[in-house]
Amino acid sequence: MQPAPAKPGTTVRNPGVLEISVAALWRATDAGTEVLIARRPVTAIRGGLWELPGGKAEPGETLAAAAARELAEETGVTVASADGIVLGRVEQHDPHLTSERSIAVTLVAFRAPPDAAPRALGSDDCRWERVDRLGDYEWPAANRRLNALLLGLGRPTAPLAS
């Protein structure tokens, strides 16, 4: 399934679908491009799985603003929502869950500020990981599909290269 493009300032709302916006906070290192990943608390829905920091978009909130807000709440890292670039969006339906059965996850990329010092404020753990190693972690299905979009971050021909 190809992720659907979205504009950075848009709020996408589908009746019956929970809108989630996740932040791909990335940095270029000598070893390659890394993104910040977090492990969901074991007691949470989809608990124990790895994810990009993010959460539910508030009514009227843009997807980039939701991703920036959630990133700050969950890791203490502050970024400007205007700097976010929407990379893609996928929908997922999990009929076996009692809540959050139908979700739409939008991936918004932000370059990490030079002084970024993330902390696991809303998760059991957070760490930097190279984008080519994300497959080594267990992710919710929607996140796995979006992770492929992260492989181009920081490359000279990618739109987010510096």
C-alpha positions in Angstrom: 0.0 0.0 0.0 1.4 3.4 -1.0 1.2 6.1 1.6 -1.1 8.9 0.6 0.5 12.3 0.4 -0.7 15.1 2.6 0.1 18.8 2.8 2.0 19.9 5.9 -0.6 22.4 7.1 -3.6 20.2 6.6 -5.8 18.5 9.1 -7.1 15.2 7.7 -10.2 13.9 9.3 -12.1 10.7 8.4 -15.2 9.8 10.4 -14.5 6.8 12.6 -10.8 6.9 12.1 -8.4 8.1 14.8 -5.9 10.6 13.4 -2.3 9.9 14.7 0.6 12.1 13.8 4.1 10.9 14.4 7.4 12.8 14.3 10.5 11.4 12.5 13.1 13.4 14.3 16.3 12.8 12.4 19.9 13.6 12.4 22.9 12.9 10.1 25.9 11.2 11.8 29.1 9.7 10.5 27.5 6.3 10.7 24.4 7.3 8.7 21.1 9.0 9.2 19.4 8.2 12.5 15.9 8.8 13.8 14.6 8.9 17.3 12.5 5.8 18.2 10.5 5.1 21.3 9.2 1.9 23.0 5.5 2.0 23.9 4.7 1.3 27.6 3.8 -2.4 28.0 0.4 -1.4 29.5 -0.5 0.8 26.4 -2.4 -0.3 23.3 0.1 -2.0 21.1 2.3 -2.0 24.2 6.0 -3.0 24.0 6.3 -2.2 20.3 8.6 0.5 19.0 7.3 3.6 17.3 8.1 7.1 16.3 7.1 9.7 19.0 3.6 10.9 18.3 -0.1 10.6 19.2 -3.6 11.8 18.5 -4.2 15.0 16.7 -6.4 17.5 18.5 -9.5 18.8 16.7 -8.4 21.6 14.3 -4.7 20.9 14.9 -2.5 20.5 11.8 -0.7 17.2 11.4 2.7 19.0 11.7 1.6 20.8 14.8 0.3 17.6 16.4 3.6 15.8 15.6 5.7 18.7 17.0 3.5 18.9 20.2 3.6 15.1 20.8 7.4 15.1 20.2 7.9 17.7 22.9 5.5 16.0 25.3 7.1 12.6 24.9 10.8 13.4 24.6 11.3 17.0 25.7 12.6 18.0 22.2 11.1 21.2 20.8 10.8 21.8 17.0 8.8 24.3 15.0 5.7 22.8 13.4 6.4 25.0 10.3 9.7 23.0 9.8 7.8 19.7 9.5 7.5 17.9 6.2 4.8 15.4 5.7 6.3 12.3 4.2 3.2 10.0 4.0 0.1 8.6 5.6 -1.3 5.1 6.0 -4.5 3.7 7.5 -4.8 0.6 9.6 -7.8 -1.4 10.9 -7.3 -3.7 13.8 -10.7 -5.4 14.5 -9.4 -7.4 17.5 -8.7 -4.2 19.5 -11.4 -2.8 21.8 -10.3 0.8 21.1 -8.3 2.6 18.4 -9.4 -0.1 15.9 -9.2 2.2 12.9 -6.3 4.7 12.8 -4.6 6.9 10.2 -0.9 7.6 10.9 0.7 10.6 9.2 4.6 10.7 9.2 6.1 14.2 9.6 9.9 14.7 9.4 11.8 17.2 11.5 15.6 17.7 11.5 16.9 17.4 15.0 18.1 20.7 16.6 21.8 20.5 17.3 21.2 20.6 21.1 18.5 17.9 21.1 18.7 15.7 24.2 15.7 13.4 24.0 14.3 11.7 27.1 11.8 8.9 27.5 9.0 11.1 29.0 6.1 9.2 27.4 7.6 5.8 26.7 9.6 3.1 28.4 12.7 3.9 26.3 13.9 6.1 23.5 17.0 6.0 21.4 18.6 7.1 18.2 18.7 4.4 15.5 20.0 4.3 12.0 17.2 4.2 9.4 18.6 1.2 7.8 18.3 -0.8 11.1 14.6 0.0 11.8 13.7 -3.5 10.6 15.5 -5.0 13.6 12.7 -3.7 15.9 9.1 -4.8 16.3 6.7 -2.1 15.1 2.9 -1.7 14.7 1.9 -2.6 11.1 1.2 1.1 10.1 4.5 2.2 11.4 6.4 -0.5 9.5 4.9 0.7 6.2 5.9 4.3 6.9 9.4 3.4 8.0 10.4 2.7 4.4 9.9 6.4 3.7 12.7 7.2 6.2 15.4 5.6 4.1 15.9 8.8 2.0 16.4 11.1 5.0 19.7 13.0 4.9 20.8 11.7 1.4 22.1 14.4 -0.9 19.3 13.9 -3.4 16.5 13.8 -0.8 14.4 16.9 -0.3 15.4 17.0 3.4 19.2 17.0 2.9 21.1 19.8 4.3 
